[in-house]
Each structure stands twice: as structure tokens, then as C-alpha cells.
Amino acid sequence: MSCSPDPTRNVQSAIAHVRDAAARGAEIICLPELFRTQYFCQQEDAARFDLAETVPGPSSETFTALAASLGVALIVPIFERRAAGIYHNTALVIDADGTLRGRYRKMHIPDDPLYHEKFYFTPGDLGFPAFETHVAKVGALVCWDQWYPEGARLAALAGAEALFYPTAIGWHPVEKAELGDGQREAWQVIQRAHAIANGVYVVAANRVGHEGDREAGLEFWGSSFVCDPFGRVLAEAPVDRESVLVVECDRDHQEDVRRSWPFLRDRRIDAYGDITKRFLS
């Protein structure tokens, strides 16, 4: 998706994309991170907290009704207002009958130039669950979580057959010529590795377009993709325009991959205690 300054327009665009995907046979549909607005974390501005919403709230009500009307499950990212001064970057998981199966609150919060998320978001406190939907058990993580194998592993151990990553990531224009190809490639490779290591499908849904100052804003690189448990990219969106990808995920293939590469079987769970430490000197 591309996102305009008008939240109403963005929601209507998202609804149109969901209807398109459903008409093409999609059963679980994922929207990009914080799709209701442009990516406001480029600056620290307390007035932006007014963009947050509660659950139940406008997005949850709109998209639970949409899910029920179309008979599809939805992963809907929102800027969640939990209480005064406590806000989360959240993904709602809605089943095909309109039931809110639960929410995932982004666990890993970045703080980088033009990604000032620690100013806005409290780290999540719900762990890395898997959510039952009518068609599959899924994990819903968010953007910066993409870089952490621990989150992917825990969601897979909870039973997720597919990991969905709503995303808002792109280039600093001044870095694109020198570093852009490598940054985008690393982003995809780490997620393909999660698919292989855990024997799951991985879905990344990004935004596209330039937002913010023309010289110093962000150029989101699109490139939404789906890969299989073998790490093979099954479909990939362009870097420069909106796109809806509909991909069939085969449970039999997942079973075959996990039998051939039984990484979960061979884990040395007796030897990983130090993983909870910050660093080993």
C-alpha cells in the first residue's frame, strides 16, 4: 500500500485491497504496519498520539465487520491506545466470522534516524503467540521483529504455520545508491531464514512510496513477499507501486520440509539457558 495524509482515504484503500484479495481467493489477508496513516515516527511529536485508537475502536469495528462479510481472516495493524501515556504498535488478528482472536503488540522497538518508535510505543507484553483462524494457526509479528530469530522461533513453537510481518521499512534517500540493494536484500534474507529454521511460511506486507521531506524523508521499498518453509520466494511485489499478492500455501509441502529438515526435533533445549542473557563475556 501507499499511504496518504488522510486516514479515511487510507482505510478505504485498505478495504478495497482486502476486497480484491478476497475476490481472488485469499483466506488470510495481511495489511501493512500502521497503514491508517503515513509513517508518523519520522519525528517526535506528542500531538501524534492523537492518532492512536482503542480496542474496540474504529479500526477493530470496521475490519471485524469486513472480515465477517467476506468470510476471510484479517491481520490489521493499528496504533493502539491502551491508556493515557501507554501506546502500542499492535496487530489485530480477526477470524473469518468477525471474531477478534487476539492482538500482538510489537516487542522490539527501534530508535534510529527517522524511526523514532521508542518515543511512541511501549514494548509489547503479550509474548509471541500463535492465533487460531478458520484456515491456519498464524503468528503476527511487526516490522522490527523481523530481525530477531527468537520471536520467530517462539511463535513457531506456539504452533504457528505461517508468520505474518506487517511492515513499514524503506531507504533513507541519501543512503539508497550506496547501501540500498544490500539493505533490502538483508531484510528479505533474514525472513527467509526464519522460514527455513522453523519450517513455516513467511509473509511480509510493506508499504510503498515516499513520505516526509523530499530530500530527507523515507522511500518505502515495497517488495512485499511470501516464502515457503524451504525459503523459496513464491511471490514478490514491486518496489515502486501498490500490489496485491495472493499465494497458495501447501500444508503437505510444509510437512515434507519439516520431515526432511527436522530442526525442531534436534534442538538442544537443555543447552540454551544463556540465550536469556544480554551478552556473554
C-alpha positions in Angstrom: 0.0 0.0 0.0 0.9 3.6 -0.4 -0.4 5.8 2.4 -1.7 9.3 2.1 -2.0 12.0 4.9 -5.8 11.3 5.1 -6.6 8.3 7.4 -10.1 8.0 5.9 -8.7 7.6 2.4 -6.2 5.0 3.7 -8.8 2.9 5.4 -11.0 3.0 2.2 -7.9 2.0 0.1 -7.2 -0.9 2.5 -10.8 -2.1 2.3 -10.6 -2.1 -1.5 -7.4 -4.1 -1.4 -8.9 -6.6 1.0 -12.0 -7.0 -1.2 -9.7 -7.5 -4.2 -7.7 -10.2 -2.4 -10.8 -12.0 -1.1 -12.3 -12.0 -4.6 -9.1 -13.7 -5.8 -9.5 -16.4 -3.3 -7.4 -15.2 -0.3 -8.4 -16.7 3.0 -5.9 -14.8 5.3 -5.1 -11.2 4.4 -2.4 -9.0 5.9 -2.3 -5.2 5.8 1.0 -3.2 6.2 2.1 -1.7 9.5 0.3 1.5 10.6 -1.5 1.6 7.3 -4.1 4.0 8.5 -1.7 7.0 8.5 1.6 7.9 7.0 4.6 6.8 9.0 4.5 9.4 11.7 7.5 8.1 13.6 9.9 10.2 11.4 9.6 12.9 14.0 9.0 13.1 17.8 5.7 15.0 18.2 3.4 14.4 21.1 0.4 15.6 19.0 0.8 12.4 17.0 -0.6 10.4 20.0 -4.0 11.7 18.9 -3.8 9.3 16.0 -4.0 6.3 18.4 -7.2 4.3 18.9 -8.6 1.9 21.4 -9.8 -1.7 21.0 -12.7 -1.8 20.5 -12.4 1.2 18.3 -12.8 2.5 14.7 -10.4 0.0 13.0 -11.4 -3.0 15.0 -15.1 -2.4 14.3 -14.6 -1.7 10.6 -12.4 -4.7 9.9 -14.2 -7.2 12.1 -17.4 -6.3 10.1 -15.4 -6.6 6.8 -13.9 -10.0 7.7 -17.4 -11.4 8.6 -18.9 -10.0 5.4 -16.2 -11.5 3.2 -15.6 -14.7 5.2 -11.8 -14.1 5.4 -9.3 -13.7 8.3 -7.5 -10.4 8.6 -4.3 -9.1 10.2 -4.9 -5.5 10.9 -2.1 -3.3 12.3 -3.2 -0.3 14.5 -1.7 2.4 16.7 -3.2 1.2 19.9 -4.1 3.5 22.8 -4.1 1.2 25.9 -4.2 4.0 28.4 -3.1 7.6 28.8 0.7 7.5 28.2 0.7 3.8 27.1 0.6 3.2 23.4 1.4 0.1 21.4 2.2 -0.8 17.8 -0.3 -3.6 17.5 -1.6 -6.2 15.1 -5.1 -7.4 15.4 -5.9 -11.0 14.3 -9.5 -11.3 13.1 -11.1 -14.5 12.0 -13.5 -15.1 9.1 -16.6 -14.8 11.3 -15.5 -11.4 12.6 -14.2 -12.7 15.9 -11.2 -10.9 17.3 -8.9 -13.8 18.0 -6.4 -11.6 19.8 -3.7 -9.0 19.4 0.0 -8.9 19.1 1.9 -6.0 20.5 5.2 -5.2 18.8 8.0 -6.5 21.1 11.2 -5.0 19.5 11.0 -1.2 19.2 13.6 0.6 17.1 15.1 4.0 17.7 17.0 5.1 14.6 17.1 8.2 12.4 13.5 8.7 11.0 12.4 5.6 13.0 11.7 7.2 16.4 9.4 4.5 17.6 10.6 4.4 21.2 9.1 7.8 21.6 5.6 6.5 20.7 5.4 2.8 21.5 5.6 0.8 24.8 7.2 -2.6 24.2 4.7 -5.4 23.9 3.9 -7.6 26.9 1.9 -10.4 25.3 4.8 -12.5 24.1 4.8 -14.3 20.7 1.6 -16.2 20.5 0.0 -18.2 17.6 -3.6 -17.4 16.8 -6.2 -19.9 15.6 -8.1 -18.9 12.5 -10.5 -20.8 10.3 -7.8 -21.9 7.9 -4.5 -22.0 9.8 -2.7 -21.1 13.0 -0.6 -18.0 12.5 1.9 -15.7 14.2 1.6 -12.0 13.7 4.8 -10.0 14.4 5.6 -6.5 13.3 8.4 -4.9 11.3 11.5 -4.6 13.5 10.6 -8.0 14.9 11.7 -9.3 11.5 15.3 -9.2 12.5 15.0 -11.4 15.6 15.1 -15.2 15.3 13.9 -15.6 18.9 10.5 -14.1 18.1 10.0 -16.2 15.0 11.1 -19.3 16.9 8.7 -18.8 19.8 5.7 -18.1 17.5 6.6 -21.3 15.6 6.9 -23.3 18.9 3.4 -22.0 19.8 2.1 -23.7 16.7 2.2 -21.0 14.0 2.1 -22.5 10.5 2.8 -19.1 9.0 4.4 -15.9 10.3 3.0 -12.6 9.1 5.1 -9.4 9.4 3.2 -6.2 8.7 6.0 -3.7 7.8 7.0 -0.1 7.2 10.6 -0.1 6.0 12.5 1.7 3.4 15.5 3.7 2.4 17.0 6.9 3.6 17.3 8.5 0.1 20.9 9.6 0.8 21.9 6.0 1.5 20.0 4.3 -1.3 22.7 4.5 -4.0 25.4 3.1 -1.8 23.5 0.8 0.6 20.0 0.3 -0.8 20.4 -3.0 -2.5 22.2 -4.6 0.4 19.7 -3.3 2.9 16.7 -4.7 1.1 18.4 -8.0 0.4 19.3 -8.4 4.1 15.7 -7.7 5.0 14.5 -10.5 2.8 17.2 -13.0 3.6 16.7 -12.8 7.4 13.0 -13.6 6.9 13.6 -16.4 4.5 16.0 -17.8 7.2 13.1 -17.7 9.7 11.0 -19.7 7.3 13.8 -22.3 6.9 14.8 -22.6 10.5 11.2 -23.0 11.7 9.6 -24.8 8.7 6.9 -22.2 8.3 5.6 -19.9 5.6 6.6 -16.2 6.0 4.6 -13.3 4.7 5.9 -9.7 4.8 3.5 -6.8 3.9 5.2 -3.5 3.4 4.2 0.0 2.3 5.4 1.8 -0.8 6.1 5.4 -1.8 8.0 8.4 -0.4 6.8 10.1 2.8 8.2 13.1 4.6 10.7 15.7 3.4 11.6 15.1 -0.2 15.4 15.1 0.5 15.4 13.6 3.9 12.3 11.5 4.3 11.8 7.8 3.7 11.3 5.9 0.4 9.5 2.8 1.4 10.7 -0.1 -0.7 7.5 -2.2 -1.1 8.8 -5.7 -2.0 6.1 -7.5 0.0 6.7 -11.2 -0.4 5.7 -14.7 0.6 8.2 -17.5 1.0 7.8 -21.2 1.7 9.3 -23.4 4.5 12.2 -24.1 2.2 13.0 -20.3 2.0 11.9 -20.0 -1.6 10.2 -16.8 -2.6 6.8 -17.7 -4.1 5.7 -14.2 -5.0 7.2 -10.7 -4.6 5.6 -7.2 -5.1 7.4 -4.4 -6.9 9.4 -1.7 -5.1 7.5 1.3 -6.6 3.8 0.6 -6.8 0.9 -1.0 -4.9 0.2 -4.6 -5.4 -2.0 -7.4 -4.0 -0.3 -10.8 -3.8 -2.4 -14.0 -3.5 -0.3 -17.1 -2.8 -1.4 -20.7 -2.0 0.4 -22.2 1.0 0.5 -26.0 0.9 0.4 -27.9 4.2 1.6 -31.1 2.6 4.7 -29.3 1.4 5.3 -27.9 4.9 5.0 -31.4 6.4 7.5 -32.7 3.8 10.0 -30.0 4.6 9.8 -30.5 8.3 10.3 -34.2 7.9 13.4 -33.7 5.8 14.8 -30.9 7.9 13.7 -31.7 11.5 15.2 -28.7 13.1 12.6 -28.5 15.8 13.3 -32.2 16.7 17.1 -31.7 17.0 17.1 -28.5 19.1 19.2 -28.8 22.2 16.8 -27.3 24.6 18.9 -28.4 27.5 21.8 -26.1 26.3 20.1 -22.8 25.6 19.8 -21.3 29.0 22.2 -18.5 28.3 20.0 -17.1 25.5 18.2 -15.0 28.0 21.3 -13.1 28.9 22.2 -9.8 27.3 25.7 -10.8 26.4 28.3 -13.5 27.3 31.7 -12.1 28.1 
